[in-house]
């Protein structure tokens, strides 16, 4: 593909020779004939001396040694270029044997259902959606347009997925919430009769579990990005554009605002309300029932990150402080005698 063609696709401006591009490169991998990417001066210093044939740059960087594409958002443009050169196969309505599709299910146009997938009664699948092998779609579930469900995904009964939802391998959407009643020394299961709705443009990683509501709806907003190995409990509500990193656990009936970021291994207790634009740093544990918008939290129990770092710094001095206090105490007692 010509460099000028790529420039048009990413709404960029080409400068230099209109060369042929056969792939992409970054700081970890460089090859001849490829388009590299640099978003700052340090990266540019490396990439400009590498074997890559052209560079994708922001407007504030210059390179005289190679042809370039200038763009306002080079990271977003690079994402588009990666899709152009992706080696992975795309599917459009291909029919496969050994699938089970119930007679009452409604299948849209150009839908791909691969071997050993199961689509149950009254389920609906929107146009251009791809269902990989061993996917289970339950009774009355609704899958939107242009979705991708990777192998082993389970979408339980009455679950609703919006358009352009991507779910990676072995995730379970709409399983029973974790609800039990203790009586006479025994645990009695509390029936989980609610549903779950996942908004448009949300992507869910591998081995994620999101439980349906006990009553009502578990709600995952639009453009939410969930990493691998995340657990979201029944009746939770996750706001639009929120990012949840691997191994986060959110207990039942908690509400998360829009544009939040939860780093790895964050734990959220049940019935917590978290505002918009909240950042919770890795391994923090949230028990406080209400977290104000725009907070940045760290530690257990999760508190303001600046305060927590000061506490961590003070903790390192505790052994010496204890020793000093002991010595002062002994001195005072000696003087009293």
N, C-alpha and C positions, 0 to 999 in steps of 0.2 A: 504494500500500500504506500502511496506517495505521501510525503510529509504534509503537503498542502491539503490532501484529503483528510488527514487526521486533524489538522488545524481547523477545518470547517466543522468537523464533528464535535470539537470541544470549544467552539466559539473563540478560538485563539488567533493570534497574528503570527504568521510564519516569517522568519527572517533568515536569509541565506539560501543555499542551494536546495532545490526541491528533490531530495534524494528518496530512494526506496527504503522503507522501513519494514523489517520482518519480525519484530518482536519488541519486548520491553526489558529495561534494566533498572536496578536500583542500587543502593549502597552495598547490598549483600551479594548482588550478582550483576556482572557486566559482560556483554558480548558485542561483537561487531555487528553492524546492521540494525542495531536496536535503538529505541528512543529511551533515553535516561530521564531522571527526574531529580530535581534539586529545589528545595524550598528555602534554603538559607545559604549564607556564604561558605560555611564549613562544608556542606554537602557539595556545593558548586566547585570548591577547590579540588575535591576528590573526583567528581564526575567529569570535570573538564579535562582532566589528565588521563582519563580512562579510555578504553577502546570503543565506547559507545559512539554512535554516528551522529546523534542529534540529542538535544536536551529540551525538556519541558520546564519552563521557568516562570516565576512570578514577575510582575511588571518592574519591580525594583532591582532585579539582578540582570547583569550583562555577561555575555560570553562571546568573544570574537573568534574563537578557535573552531567552533562547530555551528551548524545550522540550529536554530532554536524555534520553539513555539512559545510566545508570550501569552499568558492568560491571567485573569483576575484571581482565579482559585485553582492553582496548579494541582493541589491534592485531589480535588474533585475531578479535574480533567484527567489526571492519571488513572483514577478509578474507571473512567469511561474507556480509556485506552486499554486497560487490563481486560475489560469485557470484549473489546474488539479482537484481541489476540488470544482469548481463552481457548485452550485445546479441548475443553469439555463439550460433549455432544449436547445439542439442544433437541427437544422433542416437540412435535406438533401433530397431535391426533393419531399417533401410530397405534394400531390395534395389536394386542398380544394375546396369546392363548393362556389358559389356566388362571383366569381371573374370575372372581364371583361378583357380579353386579345384580342386585335384586331387581325384579321386574318393575317395582314401583319407584326405583331410584330415577332421578332426573339428571342426565348427563349433558353438559353444554357442548358447544362446538369445539373441535380441535383438542379435545381432552385426551390425555395419554394415561392409560391405566395399565401398569406393568404386571407381570406374572405374580400370582399368589396374593395380590391385593384383594381386599374384601370391602364391598360397598353395600351396606345394609338397607333395609326397607325405608323408603321415603327420604333417603338422603339426597342432597342436591350438590352438584359440582359445577362450578362456573366455567365459562369458556377459557380455553388455553391452559388449563391447570394440568400439572404433571403429578401423577401418583406413582411413587416408586414401589418396588416389590415389598410384599409383607406389610403393607399399610392397612390399617383397619379404620373404617369410617362407619360410625355407629348409626343406629336408627334415628332418622330425622335430623341428622347433622347437616349443616349447610356450609359449603366451602365456596368462597368467592372466585372471582376471575383471576387468572394469571398467578395462581398459587403454586408452590412447590412443596410437596410432602415427601421427605426422604425415607429410605427404607426403615421399617420398624416403627414408624410413627403410629400412635393410636389416638384417634379423635373420637371421643366417646359420644354416646347418645345426646342429641339435641344441642351439641356444641355448635357455635357459629364462628366461622372465620371470615374476616373481611377479604377485600381484594389484595392481591400481591403479597400475601402472607407466605413466608418461608419457614418451614419447620424442619430441623435437621434430625439425624438418625436417632431412633429409639426414644423420642420424647412422648410423654403421655399428657394429653390435653383433655381435661374433663373427667378425671378419675374421682373416686369418692373423697370428700373431705375427711379429715382426721377428727371424727367426733364420736365420743363414747360417754355413757352415763354409768357412774359407779353406784352399785347397789348390792348390799349384802356381800361385799367382798368380790363381786364380779363386775366385769366391764361389759356393758350392753351397748351394741352399736346404735348410733343415732342415724336414722335414714337421711341420706343426702339427696334431696329431690330438686335442687336448683339447677342452674345452667351456667355456661361460661361463654363470654363473647370476647373475641380477639379482634382488634381494630385493623384497619387498612395499613399496609406497608410495615407491619411488625415482622421481626425476624427472631426466631426462637432457636437456640443452639441445641446440641445433642444432649440426650439424657436429662432433659428438663421435665419437671412435673408441675402442672398447674391444676389445682383441684376445683371442681365445680362447687357451687354454693350449696350450703345446707338448704336454704330457702332463698329465692331471688337469683342474683347473678354475680359471679366473679367476672370482673371487667378488666381487660388489658387494653389500654388505649391505642391510639394510632401512632405509628412510627416508633414503637417501643423496641429496643434491642436488648435481648436477653442472651447471655453467654451460656456455655455448657454447665450442667450440674447445678442448676438453680431450682429451688423449691418455693412455690407460691401457694399459700394455703387458701382454704375456702373463703368466699365472700370478700376477698381482697379487691381493691381497686387501684390500678396502676395508671398514672396520668400519661398523657401524650408525650412523646419524645424522650422518655426516661431511658437511661442506660443502666443495666444491671449486670455486673461482672460475675464471673464464675464462683460457685459455691456460696452464693447468698441464700439465706433462708428468711422468708417473710411469713410469719404466723398468721392465722386466720383473722379475718375482719379488720385488717389494717388497710389504711388508705394512704396512697403515695401521690403527691402532686405532679405537676408537669415539669419536664426538663431537669429531673433529678439524676444524680449519678451515685450509684452504690458500688464501691470497690470490692475486691475479692473478700469472701468469707464474712461479710457483714451479716449480723443477725438482728432481725426486727421482731420484737415481741408482739403478742396479739393485741388487737384493738388500739393500735397506735395510729395517730394522724400526723402525717408529714406534709409540710407545705411545698410550694413550688421552688425550684432552683436549689434544692438542698443537695449538698455533697457530703457523703458519709465515707470516710476513709477506711482502709482495709482493716478487717478484724474487729471493727467497732461493734458494740452491742447496745441496741437502743431499747430502753425500758420506759423512758419518760413518755407520758401519754400524748403529748402534743409537741411537735417540733416546728418552730417558726420558719417561714419561707426565708431563703437565702442563707440558711445556716450552713456552717462547715463543721462537721463533728468527727471526733477521734476518740478511741479508747473504750474501756468498759468500766463503769457505765459511760456511754457516749456523752461527751461534753464538747464545748467550744474547742476547736483544734488548737488555737493559740494557748488557751489556758491549760489544756491537757499536756502540751509539750513542755510548758513551764513546770507542771507537776512532775512529768517524767524526769526533767533535769534536776529537780529538787530531790527526787527519790534516790538518785545516785549519791547524794551527799548525806543520806540518812545514817549510814554506819559511822561516819566520822562525827556527825552531830550527836548521835547516841553516846559515843565515846566521850565527847566533850562534856555533855550533860552529866554523865556518870562521874567524871573527874571533878566537875564543879560541885556536884552534890557531896562527894567525899570530902572536898576541901571545906565546904560550909560546915559539915558535921564535925570535922576535926577542929575547926575554929571555935565551935560552940563548946567543945570540951575544954 
